[in-house]
Amino acid sequence: MTATSDDQSPASSPEAPEPQGHVGPVPYDSRRPTLGRFKSRVWNKSDPRLFPPKMIGIGWAINFYWLFHLAGYFAGRRAAR
């Protein structure tokens, strides 16, 4: 059997798991880590979450920007109410 352009690759077949998503309420990401994703999860002022999804693996990371600026984090959460 020869491969044609109509064939689906294993990564795009319905049986292949998605590279990111949720298992119940817990997020996962199995994509290769990048510097941009690392920075967006570990030090990101524009992301209001203190615990964003990990850049690789299962669970959550810590947004250290908000950890070091806790007063601003809680002030922003009060203003959003």
Contacts in CASP RR format, 6 or more apart in sequence:
PFRMAT RR
TARGET T0000
AUTHOR 0000-0000-0000
METHOD contacts of the structure
MODEL  1
MTATSDDQSPASSPEAPEPQGHVGPVPYDSRRPTLGRFKSRVWNKSDPRL
FPPKMIGIGWAINFYWLFHLAGYFAGRRAAR
10 16 0 8 1.000
17 30 0 8 1.000
19 29 0 8 1.000
19 30 0 8 1.000
19 31 0 8 1.000
20 27 0 8 1.000
20 28 0 8 1.000
20 29 0 8 1.000
20 30 0 8 1.000
20 31 0 8 1.000
20 53 0 8 1.000
21 27 0 8 1.000
21 28 0 8 1.000
21 29 0 8 1.000
22 28 0 8 1.000
23 58 0 8 1.000
26 58 0 8 1.000
26 59 0 8 1.000
27 53 0 8 1.000
27 54 0 8 1.000
27 58 0 8 1.000
27 59 0 8 1.000
27 60 0 8 1.000
28 53 0 8 1.000
28 54 0 8 1.000
28 57 0 8 1.000
28 58 0 8 1.000
28 59 0 8 1.000
29 53 0 8 1.000
29 54 0 8 1.000
29 55 0 8 1.000
29 56 0 8 1.000
29 57 0 8 1.000
30 56 0 8 1.000
30 57 0 8 1.000
31 37 0 8 1.000
31 56 0 8 1.000
32 56 0 8 1.000
33 55 0 8 1.000
33 56 0 8 1.000
34 55 0 8 1.000
37 55 0 8 1.000
38 55 0 8 1.000
40 47 0 8 1.000
40 52 0 8 1.000
41 47 0 8 1.000
41 52 0 8 1.000
41 53 0 8 1.000
41 54 0 8 1.000
41 55 0 8 1.000
41 61 0 8 1.000
41 63 0 8 1.000
42 55 0 8 1.000
42 61 0 8 1.000
42 62 0 8 1.000
42 63 0 8 1.000
42 64 0 8 1.000
43 63 0 8 1.000
43 64 0 8 1.000
43 65 0 8 1.000
44 52 0 8 1.000
44 63 0 8 1.000
44 65 0 8 1.000
45 65 0 8 1.000
45 69 0 8 1.000
47 63 0 8 1.000
48 76 0 8 1.000
48 77 0 8 1.000
48 80 0 8 1.000
49 63 0 8 1.000
49 66 0 8 1.000
50 62 0 8 1.000
50 63 0 8 1.000
50 66 0 8 1.000
50 67 0 8 1.000
50 73 0 8 1.000
51 60 0 8 1.000
51 61 0 8 1.000
51 62 0 8 1.000
51 63 0 8 1.000
52 60 0 8 1.000
52 61 0 8 1.000
52 63 0 8 1.000
53 59 0 8 1.000
53 60 0 8 1.000
53 61 0 8 1.000
54 60 0 8 1.000
54 61 0 8 1.000
55 61 0 8 1.000
66 72 0 8 1.000
66 73 0 8 1.000
END
